[in-house]
Amino acid sequence: MELIVRNIAGEDTGRKIELKDSIFAIEPNDHAIYLDVKGHLANKRQGTHKSKERAEIIGSTKKLKRQKGTGTARAGSIKSPIFRGGGRVFGPRPKSYAQKVNKKVKLLARKSALTYKAIDQQIIVVEDFTMEHAKTKEFTKILDNLKISEKKSLFVLDQANKNVYLSARNLPSTQVVHENGLMTYNILNNSMLVLTEGMVKRIEKVFEK
């Protein structure tokens, strides 16, 4: 599959780049995508939820009333869960929600996600670019030039560029990431995938190890 290489002005540079079928045209595996996305979302959970149980409540341990003869249920402590302010029964405790996903499954999921983007013609390749200053207005012009200002987009750069990242940070529909941010969830969660020339070569090198 060949794609036109554009510049940040949205113009055709006269060059084309070949997207390898072994990465951008495989048989998509939906289950691998499901496992990778589920694992990614699970790993984002902090798991810091906590409520106090009976033993952790500060309060008197004096027996509230006599054991028998009151006509009501026996009660031994104000910290009992049946009273207001008492401990919670089987309350949440801190835990890790992390899920392990095998490397080969992750790789298959990312190739599948890239294939879906290629099928839907939602990939744009631009020549490598940098920004001298961090200005959101200039980055907005790039989006307008590429005709994706009204779409949710993911820019993947082969080299980290702080000014590009800062320029796009305030735009809710645009995300700029480096190589490590090219995840199955990010690919599928954006309408358009914008790759730099260097990133396409980097993907081919890493994904075909």
C-alpha positions as CSV (number, residue, x, y, z in Angstrom):
1,M,0.0,0.0,0.0
2,E,1.4,3.4,-1.0
3,L,0.6,6.7,0.6
4,I,1.5,10.2,-0.5
5,V,3.9,12.0,1.8
6,R,2.6,15.5,2.7
7,N,4.3,18.4,4.4
8,I,2.7,20.4,7.3
9,A,1.2,22.8,4.8
10,G,-0.9,19.9,3.5
11,E,0.9,19.9,0.1
12,D,2.1,16.8,-1.8
13,T,5.9,16.5,-1.5
14,G,6.0,14.4,-4.7
15,R,7.2,11.4,-2.7
16,K,5.4,8.2,-1.8
17,I,6.0,5.8,1.0
18,E,5.3,2.0,0.9
19,L,3.4,0.6,3.9
20,K,4.4,-3.0,4.4
21,D,1.6,-5.6,4.1
22,S,3.1,-7.5,6.9
23,I,2.2,-4.7,9.3
24,F,-0.6,-2.6,7.6
25,A,-2.4,-5.4,5.7
26,I,-2.6,-8.5,7.9
27,E,-5.7,-10.5,8.8
28,P,-7.0,-8.5,11.8
29,N,-7.4,-10.4,15.1
30,D,-10.2,-8.8,17.0
31,H,-9.6,-10.9,20.1
32,A,-6.0,-9.8,20.4
33,I,-7.3,-6.2,20.2
34,Y,-9.8,-6.9,22.9
35,L,-7.1,-8.4,25.2
36,D,-4.7,-5.5,24.7
37,V,-7.3,-2.7,25.1
38,K,-8.7,-4.4,28.2
39,G,-5.2,-4.8,29.7
40,H,-4.4,-1.2,28.9
41,L,-7.5,0.1,30.6
42,A,-7.1,-2.2,33.6
43,N,-3.5,-1.0,34.1
44,K,-4.7,2.6,34.2
45,R,-6.8,1.9,37.3
46,Q,-5.1,3.1,40.5
47,G,-6.8,0.6,42.8
48,T,-6.4,2.9,45.8
49,H,-10.1,2.6,47.0
50,K,-10.3,1.9,50.7
51,S,-13.0,2.0,53.4
52,K,-12.6,1.3,57.1
53,E,-13.8,-1.9,58.5
54,R,-14.9,-2.6,62.0
55,A,-11.4,-3.1,63.4
56,E,-10.2,0.2,62.0
57,I,-12.9,2.4,63.4
58,I,-12.1,4.6,66.4
59,G,-14.8,4.3,69.0
60,S,-15.7,2.9,72.4
61,T,-15.8,-0.9,72.9
62,K,-18.2,-0.6,75.8
63,K,-21.2,-2.9,75.5
64,L,-24.1,-0.7,74.5
65,K,-26.8,-2.6,76.4
66,R,-27.4,-5.7,78.3
67,Q,-27.3,-9.0,76.4
68,K,-30.9,-10.1,77.0
69,G,-34.2,-8.7,77.9
70,T,-34.3,-5.6,75.6
71,G,-36.5,-7.1,72.9
72,T,-33.9,-6.2,70.3
73,A,-30.9,-7.8,68.8
74,R,-27.8,-8.0,71.0
75,A,-25.1,-5.4,70.3
76,G,-21.6,-5.4,71.6
77,S,-19.9,-2.3,70.2
78,I,-20.7,1.1,68.6
79,K,-18.3,0.1,65.9
80,S,-20.6,-2.5,64.6
81,P,-21.5,-2.2,60.9
82,I,-25.2,-2.0,61.8
83,F,-24.8,1.3,63.5
84,R,-24.3,4.7,61.8
85,G,-20.6,5.5,61.8
86,G,-19.7,1.9,62.2
87,G,-17.3,0.0,60.0
88,R,-18.2,-1.3,56.6
89,V,-18.7,-5.0,56.0
90,F,-16.4,-6.4,53.3
91,G,-15.4,-2.9,52.2
92,P,-13.0,-2.3,49.2
93,R,-9.3,-2.6,49.9
94,P,-6.3,-1.4,47.8
95,K,-5.4,-3.8,45.1
96,S,-3.7,-4.0,41.7
97,Y,-5.9,-4.4,38.6
98,A,-2.8,-4.9,36.4
99,Q,-3.3,-7.6,33.7
100,K,-0.4,-9.2,31.8
101,V,-0.6,-9.3,28.1
102,N,2.0,-11.3,26.2
103,K,4.3,-9.4,23.9
104,K,3.2,-11.3,20.8
105,V,-0.4,-10.6,21.5
106,K,0.3,-6.9,21.9
107,L,2.2,-6.9,18.6
108,L,-0.6,-8.7,16.8
109,A,-3.2,-6.3,18.3
110,R,-1.2,-3.2,17.2
111,K,-0.8,-4.6,13.7
112,S,-4.5,-5.4,13.6
113,A,-5.3,-1.8,14.7
114,L,-3.0,-0.4,12.0
115,T,-4.6,-2.6,9.4
116,Y,-8.0,-1.3,10.3
117,K,-6.8,2.3,9.9
118,A,-5.3,1.5,6.6
119,I,-8.5,-0.2,5.4
120,D,-10.5,2.8,6.4
121,Q,-8.0,5.2,4.8
122,Q,-7.4,7.0,8.1
123,I,-3.6,7.2,7.9
124,I,-1.8,10.3,6.9
125,V,2.0,10.4,6.4
126,V,3.8,13.7,6.8
127,E,7.5,14.5,6.4
128,D,9.4,14.9,9.6
129,F,8.8,18.3,11.1
130,T,9.7,20.4,14.2
131,M,8.4,23.6,15.8
132,E,10.7,26.4,17.0
133,H,8.2,27.7,19.4
134,A,5.3,26.2,21.3
135,K,2.3,27.8,19.8
136,T,-1.2,26.2,19.7
137,K,-2.2,28.6,16.9
138,E,0.5,27.2,14.6
139,F,-0.4,23.6,15.4
140,T,-4.1,24.4,14.6
141,K,-3.0,25.6,11.2
142,I,-1.3,22.2,10.6
143,L,-4.6,20.5,11.4
144,D,-6.4,22.8,9.0
145,N,-3.9,22.2,6.3
146,L,-4.3,18.4,6.7
147,K,-8.1,18.8,6.8
148,I,-8.4,17.0,10.1
149,S,-9.2,19.9,12.4
150,E,-12.7,18.5,13.0
151,K,-11.6,15.0,13.6
152,K,-10.0,13.3,16.6
153,S,-6.3,12.8,15.6
154,L,-3.2,11.1,16.9
155,F,0.2,12.4,15.9
156,V,3.1,9.9,16.3
157,L,6.5,11.4,16.1
158,D,9.7,9.4,15.6
159,Q,11.6,11.8,17.8
160,A,10.3,13.6,20.9
161,N,9.7,17.3,20.3
162,K,8.7,19.3,23.3
163,N,7.4,22.3,21.3
164,V,5.1,20.1,19.2
165,Y,3.8,18.4,22.3
166,L,3.1,21.7,24.1
167,S,1.5,23.2,21.1
168,A,-1.1,20.4,20.9
169,R,-1.6,19.9,24.6
170,N,-4.5,22.3,24.9
171,L,-6.4,20.8,21.9
172,P,-8.9,18.3,23.3
173,S,-9.3,16.4,20.0
174,T,-5.5,16.0,19.3
175,Q,-2.9,13.9,20.9
176,V,0.9,13.9,20.2
177,V,2.9,10.9,21.3
178,H,6.3,9.4,20.8
179,E,7.0,5.8,19.7
180,N,6.0,4.5,23.2
181,G,2.5,6.0,22.8
182,L,1.7,4.0,19.7
183,M,-0.7,1.6,21.6
184,T,-3.7,-0.3,20.3
185,Y,-6.1,1.8,22.4
186,N,-4.6,5.1,21.2
187,I,-4.8,4.0,17.6
188,L,-8.4,2.9,17.7
189,N,-9.5,5.8,20.0
190,N,-8.7,8.4,17.3
191,S,-10.3,8.9,13.9
192,M,-7.1,9.9,12.1
193,L,-3.6,8.5,12.6
194,V,-0.8,10.9,11.5
195,L,2.6,9.3,11.1
196,T,5.9,11.0,10.3
197,E,8.1,9.5,7.6
198,G,10.7,8.5,10.2
199,M,8.0,6.9,12.4
200,V,6.8,4.7,9.5
201,K,10.4,3.4,9.1
202,R,10.6,3.0,12.9
203,I,7.4,1.0,13.0
204,E,8.7,-1.4,10.3
205,K,12.0,-1.8,12.1
206,V,10.5,-2.5,15.6
207,F,7.4,-4.6,14.5
208,E,9.5,-6.9,12.3
209,K,12.2,-7.8,14.8
